[in-house]
Amino acid sequence: MQYTTLGKTGLVVSRLILGTANFGTGMSHGIDHPVDQEMATKLVSQAMEAGINVFDTSNVYGLGLAEEFLGRALGSRRKEVIIATKIGRRTSNALIDAGLSFRNVIVSTEASLKRLGTDYIDLLQLHVADPVTPFEETARALEYLLQHGLVRYVGYSNFSGWQADRFLAIQQQHHYASFVCGQMSYSLLNRGIEHEIVPFSQHTGLGLLTYSPLAGGLLSGKYTRENPTGTVDGRAGRLAAFETLSADRETSNPVVEKLCAIAAHHEATPSQIALAWVLAKPFVTSVILGARNPQQFSANVKASDLHLSQEEVNELDTITALEPLYPYTLHKNSRDHMIDQALRR
């Protein structure tokens, strides 16, 4: 397992994180939760044996069951690991049980602590931005939790660049403890954060945790031109039920084919190559991966020891290159021009 530190902190984190979005029972928020308590306990133990020391969850995963399952699975080993959870999304039909008001931040965190069976959360992340609550109010609530020892570090998730920057500025203005990281979706098929979030993270020194590295399973190699539904033994793959995850097959098919080609060279799986590509990015702190069973986890965790050549990284970069987007291309072109002019002197 590879390790690094989280942002500008001294907190040592594994470069692979076990995500718990599929812990629970049945469906919630459009997500299947096939991992029951018994399987969750096996996966958590397996992850710790593999060297993973960070577990990511949320108060909405499995309608709260994910936190409960994780807490029970860790048991007496809780102090050996880093628990990262998220708050802010709707947790009930009550109008006030959503958002990032002072009230909801405190109440949600207290509820998460109870479900997790712990007296502190290592990393509390704002799951989504709240368009109603002033940033100052949310920042004050986070500082309250930090000052009372209920939370050790704070971060954000799914914020735009300007939102993260504004929130960070407010924390610094009031001398509050600042964000230490952001959590964003990132994969070969979803590289949008490279426009703004990545430069922001690098400029501020914030860590960057990434989720959905396999694009909901689309990069696993299961879904091909010949087998677009990923059907195995008469059973269709998960994307058949979540077609929004595979909206552009014309784009994804060449990427999957390239992953398969590189995987064959390494005697690896396409999933491992897709994960290794994300891990190869210097701006990525850690990658969150999920697993439905020990076999799937065992296969994907090997990506931590897989090293792609620069040529292979470049090939994948090229085939999934971002479309030019103003004003980011203007900034890049201006920088390249200045570098070119300096070299000509």
C-alpha positions as CSV (number, residue, x, y, z in Angstrom):
1,M,0.0,0.0,0.0
2,Q,1.1,3.5,-0.8
3,Y,0.8,6.3,1.8
4,T,0.9,10.1,1.8
5,T,-0.2,13.0,4.0
6,L,-3.5,14.8,3.7
7,G,-3.1,18.2,2.3
8,K,-0.9,20.4,4.5
9,T,-1.5,18.3,7.6
10,G,0.7,15.6,9.1
11,L,-2.1,13.1,8.9
12,V,-0.9,9.9,7.1
13,V,-3.4,8.4,4.8
14,S,-3.5,5.3,2.5
15,R,-3.7,6.2,-1.1
16,L,-6.6,3.8,-1.5
17,I,-9.7,4.4,0.7
18,L,-12.5,2.0,1.2
19,G,-15.8,3.6,0.4
20,T,-19.1,2.5,2.0
21,A,-21.7,3.8,-0.4
22,N,-22.9,0.3,-1.0
23,F,-23.2,-0.7,2.7
24,G,-26.8,-1.2,3.7
25,T,-29.9,-2.9,2.5
26,G,-32.2,-2.3,-0.5
27,M,-32.2,1.0,-2.4
28,S,-31.8,4.6,-1.3
29,H,-31.1,7.7,-3.2
30,G,-31.1,5.6,-6.4
31,I,-28.1,3.5,-5.1
32,D,-28.2,-0.2,-4.5
33,H,-26.9,-1.3,-1.1
34,P,-25.9,-5.0,-1.5
35,V,-23.4,-5.2,1.4
36,D,-25.0,-6.4,4.7
37,Q,-23.3,-6.3,8.1
38,E,-21.6,-9.6,7.7
39,M,-20.1,-8.6,4.4
40,A,-19.2,-5.1,5.6
41,T,-17.2,-6.6,8.5
42,K,-15.3,-8.9,6.1
43,L,-14.5,-6.0,3.7
44,V,-13.4,-3.7,6.5
45,S,-11.1,-6.4,8.0
46,Q,-9.7,-7.2,4.5
47,A,-9.1,-3.5,3.8
48,M,-7.2,-3.1,7.1
49,E,-5.1,-6.2,6.3
50,A,-4.2,-4.6,2.9
51,G,-3.0,-1.5,4.7
52,I,-5.9,0.8,4.1
53,N,-6.4,3.1,7.1
54,V,-9.1,5.5,5.8
55,F,-12.8,4.6,5.5
56,D,-15.2,7.0,3.8
57,T,-18.9,7.1,4.5
58,S,-21.9,9.5,4.7
59,N,-25.0,10.0,6.9
60,V,-27.2,9.3,3.8
61,Y,-25.5,6.0,2.6
62,G,-28.0,3.2,3.2
63,L,-30.2,5.7,5.1
64,G,-27.6,5.8,7.9
65,L,-26.9,2.0,7.9
66,A,-23.5,2.5,6.3
67,E,-22.3,4.4,9.3
68,E,-23.7,1.8,11.6
69,F,-22.2,-1.1,9.7
70,L,-18.8,0.6,9.6
71,G,-18.8,1.4,13.3
72,R,-19.7,-2.2,14.2
73,A,-17.1,-3.6,11.7
74,L,-14.3,-1.5,13.2
75,G,-15.3,-2.3,16.8
76,S,-12.3,-2.1,19.1
77,R,-10.0,-1.2,16.2
78,R,-11.6,2.1,15.6
79,K,-8.7,4.1,17.0
80,E,-6.4,2.5,14.4
81,V,-8.1,4.1,11.5
82,I,-9.4,7.4,10.1
83,I,-13.1,7.7,9.7
84,A,-14.3,10.2,7.1
85,T,-18.0,10.9,6.9
86,K,-20.2,13.5,5.2
87,I,-23.2,15.6,6.1
88,G,-25.6,18.0,4.3
89,R,-27.9,15.9,2.1
90,R,-31.5,15.2,3.0
91,T,-31.9,12.5,5.7
92,S,-35.7,12.6,6.2
93,N,-38.9,14.3,4.9
94,A,-38.6,17.0,7.6
95,L,-37.8,20.3,6.0
96,I,-35.0,21.0,8.5
97,D,-33.2,17.7,8.0
98,A,-31.1,18.8,5.1
99,G,-28.6,21.5,4.3
100,L,-25.7,23.1,6.2
101,S,-27.4,25.3,8.8
102,F,-25.7,25.6,12.2
103,R,-28.6,23.4,13.6
104,N,-28.3,20.7,11.0
105,V,-24.5,20.5,11.0
106,I,-24.5,19.9,14.8
107,V,-27.5,17.6,14.8
108,S,-26.2,15.6,11.8
109,T,-22.8,15.2,13.3
110,E,-24.1,14.1,16.7
111,A,-26.3,11.5,14.9
112,S,-23.3,10.2,12.9
113,L,-21.2,9.9,16.0
114,K,-24.0,7.7,17.6
115,R,-24.3,5.5,14.5
116,L,-20.6,5.1,14.2
117,G,-20.2,4.3,17.9
118,T,-17.4,6.7,18.4
119,D,-16.8,10.0,20.3
120,Y,-15.0,11.8,17.4
121,I,-14.9,11.9,13.6
122,D,-11.5,12.2,12.0
123,L,-12.6,14.0,8.9
124,L,-16.0,15.7,8.5
125,Q,-16.9,16.7,4.9
126,L,-19.7,18.9,3.6
127,H,-21.4,16.5,1.2
128,V,-22.8,19.2,-1.1
129,A,-23.0,23.0,-1.1
130,D,-26.1,24.5,0.5
131,P,-27.5,27.3,-1.7
132,V,-29.6,28.7,1.2
133,T,-27.3,28.8,4.3
134,P,-24.6,31.5,4.4
135,F,-21.1,30.1,4.3
136,E,-20.3,32.1,7.5
137,E,-23.0,30.1,9.4
138,T,-21.7,26.7,8.2
139,A,-18.1,27.7,8.9
140,R,-19.1,28.7,12.5
141,A,-20.8,25.3,13.0
142,L,-17.7,23.4,11.8
143,E,-15.5,25.5,14.1
144,Y,-17.8,24.7,17.1
145,L,-17.4,20.9,16.4
146,L,-13.6,21.3,16.1
147,Q,-13.3,23.3,19.3
148,H,-15.4,20.8,21.2
149,G,-13.3,17.8,20.0
150,L,-16.1,16.1,18.1
151,V,-14.3,16.5,14.8
152,R,-10.5,16.5,14.0
153,Y,-10.4,17.9,10.4
154,V,-12.9,19.3,8.0
155,G,-13.3,19.2,4.2
156,Y,-15.8,19.7,1.4
157,S,-17.3,17.5,-1.3
158,N,-18.8,18.3,-4.7
159,F,-18.2,22.1,-4.4
160,S,-17.4,24.2,-7.4
161,G,-14.1,26.0,-7.4
162,W,-15.5,29.4,-6.4
163,Q,-17.6,27.9,-3.6
164,A,-14.6,26.1,-2.1
165,D,-12.4,29.2,-2.4
166,R,-15.0,31.5,-0.8
167,F,-15.6,29.1,2.1
168,L,-11.9,28.8,2.7
169,A,-11.5,32.5,2.7
170,I,-14.2,32.9,5.3
171,Q,-12.5,30.3,7.5
172,Q,-9.2,32.2,7.2
173,Q,-10.8,35.5,7.8
174,H,-12.3,34.4,11.1
175,H,-9.2,32.4,12.1
176,Y,-11.2,29.1,12.0
177,A,-9.5,25.8,11.2
178,S,-9.6,25.6,7.4
179,F,-10.6,22.9,5.0
180,V,-7.8,20.3,4.6
181,C,-9.2,18.5,1.5
182,G,-11.9,18.2,-1.1
183,Q,-13.6,15.1,-2.3
184,M,-14.6,15.0,-6.0
185,S,-15.6,12.6,-8.7
186,Y,-12.7,11.8,-11.1
187,S,-12.0,9.1,-13.6
188,L,-10.9,8.7,-17.2
189,L,-14.4,9.5,-18.3
190,N,-15.0,12.4,-15.9
191,R,-12.0,14.8,-15.8
192,G,-13.9,18.0,-15.4
193,I,-12.2,18.9,-12.1
194,E,-8.9,19.4,-14.0
195,H,-10.3,22.8,-15.2
196,E,-10.7,24.4,-11.9
197,I,-10.7,22.2,-8.8
198,V,-7.3,20.7,-9.4
199,P,-5.5,24.1,-9.8
200,F,-7.4,25.4,-6.8
201,S,-6.2,22.4,-4.7
202,Q,-2.7,22.8,-5.8
203,H,-2.6,26.5,-5.2
204,T,-4.1,26.2,-1.7
205,G,-2.3,23.0,-0.7
206,L,-5.6,21.1,0.0
207,G,-5.7,17.4,-0.4
208,L,-7.8,15.9,-3.1
209,L,-9.8,12.7,-2.5
210,T,-11.5,11.2,-5.6
211,Y,-14.4,8.9,-5.9
212,S,-16.0,6.9,-8.8
213,P,-12.6,6.0,-10.4
214,L,-14.3,3.3,-12.5
215,A,-17.2,5.6,-13.6
216,G,-19.8,3.4,-11.9
217,G,-18.3,0.2,-13.3
218,L,-18.2,1.4,-16.9
219,L,-14.3,1.2,-16.9
220,S,-14.3,-2.3,-15.4
221,G,-14.0,-3.9,-18.9
222,K,-17.3,-5.7,-18.4
223,Y,-19.2,-3.4,-20.7
224,T,-17.9,-3.6,-24.3
225,R,-19.2,-3.0,-27.9
226,E,-20.1,-6.7,-28.1
227,N,-21.7,-6.8,-24.6
228,P,-23.0,-3.3,-23.9
229,T,-25.1,-4.5,-20.9
230,G,-22.3,-6.4,-19.2
231,T,-24.4,-9.5,-19.2
232,V,-22.7,-12.5,-17.5
233,D,-24.5,-15.9,-17.1
234,G,-27.8,-14.3,-18.1
235,R,-27.5,-11.4,-15.6
236,A,-27.1,-7.9,-16.8
237,G,-24.5,-5.6,-15.2
238,R,-25.3,-2.8,-12.8
239,L,-25.2,-0.1,-15.6
240,A,-28.3,-1.6,-17.2
241,A,-30.3,-0.2,-14.2
242,F,-28.4,3.1,-14.1
243,E,-28.2,4.1,-17.8
244,T,-27.3,7.7,-16.9
245,L,-23.9,6.5,-15.9
246,S,-23.2,5.3,-19.5
247,A,-24.7,8.0,-21.5
248,D,-21.9,8.2,-24.1
249,R,-20.9,4.8,-25.2
250,E,-19.2,6.2,-28.3
251,T,-16.7,7.9,-26.0
252,S,-16.4,5.1,-23.4
253,N,-15.9,2.2,-25.8
254,P,-12.4,3.3,-27.1
255,V,-11.3,4.0,-23.6
256,V,-12.3,0.6,-22.4
257,E,-10.5,-1.0,-25.4
258,K,-7.3,0.9,-24.6
259,L,-7.6,-0.1,-20.9
260,C,-7.9,-3.8,-22.0
261,A,-4.9,-3.5,-24.2
262,I,-2.7,-2.0,-21.5
263,A,-4.1,-4.5,-18.9
264,A,-3.0,-7.4,-21.1
265,H,0.5,-6.0,-21.2
266,H,0.6,-5.8,-17.3
267,E,-1.3,-9.1,-16.8
268,A,-3.8,-7.0,-14.9
269,T,-7.5,-6.1,-15.2
270,P,-9.0,-3.0,-16.9
271,S,-10.2,-1.9,-13.5
272,Q,-6.7,-2.0,-12.1
273,I,-5.4,0.1,-15.0
274,A,-8.1,2.7,-14.6
275,L,-7.4,2.9,-10.8
276,A,-3.6,3.1,-11.5
277,W,-4.1,6.0,-13.9
278,V,-5.9,8.0,-11.2
279,L,-3.2,7.1,-8.6
280,A,-0.5,8.3,-11.1
281,K,-1.9,11.8,-11.0
282,P,0.3,13.9,-8.7
283,F,-2.6,16.1,-7.6
284,V,-4.6,13.1,-6.3
285,T,-4.1,12.3,-2.6
286,S,-6.2,9.2,-2.4
287,V,-8.7,7.2,-4.4
288,I,-12.0,5.9,-2.9
289,L,-13.0,2.5,-4.1
290,G,-16.0,0.4,-3.3
291,A,-16.4,-3.3,-3.3
292,R,-19.4,-5.7,-3.2
293,N,-17.4,-8.7,-2.1
294,P,-13.9,-9.8,-1.0
295,Q,-13.0,-11.0,-4.5
296,Q,-13.7,-7.6,-6.1
297,F,-11.8,-5.8,-3.3
298,S,-8.8,-8.1,-3.6
299,A,-8.6,-7.5,-7.3
300,N,-8.9,-3.7,-7.2
301,V,-6.6,-3.1,-4.2
302,K,-3.7,-4.5,-6.3
303,A,-3.8,-1.2,-8.3
304,S,-1.8,0.3,-5.4
305,D,1.2,-1.7,-6.5
306,L,0.7,-1.2,-10.3
307,H,2.9,1.3,-12.0
308,L,2.1,2.6,-15.4
309,S,4.8,3.9,-17.7
310,Q,4.7,7.6,-18.7
311,E,3.9,6.5,-22.2
312,E,0.8,4.5,-21.0
313,V,-0.4,7.5,-18.9
314,N,0.0,9.8,-21.9
315,E,-1.9,7.4,-24.1
316,L,-4.8,7.4,-21.7
317,D,-4.6,11.2,-21.2
318,T,-4.8,11.7,-24.9
319,I,-7.8,9.4,-25.6
320,T,-9.8,11.2,-22.8
321,A,-8.5,14.7,-23.2
322,L,-10.8,17.5,-22.1
323,E,-12.6,19.6,-24.7
324,P,-11.2,23.2,-24.8
325,L,-13.2,25.3,-22.4
326,Y,-13.0,29.1,-22.1
327,P,-11.4,30.7,-20.1
328,Y,-9.2,27.9,-19.0
329,T,-7.7,27.4,-22.4
330,L,-6.9,31.1,-22.6
331,H,-5.0,30.9,-19.3
332,K,-3.1,27.8,-20.5
333,N,-2.3,29.4,-23.9
334,S,-1.1,32.6,-22.2
335,R,1.2,30.6,-19.9
336,D,2.6,28.5,-22.7
337,H,3.2,31.6,-24.8
338,M,5.1,33.2,-21.9
339,I,7.2,30.1,-21.4
340,D,7.9,30.0,-25.1
341,Q,8.9,33.6,-25.2
342,A,11.2,33.2,-22.2
343,L,13.0,30.2,-23.9
344,R,13.6,32.2,-27.0
345,R,15.5,34.9,-25.2
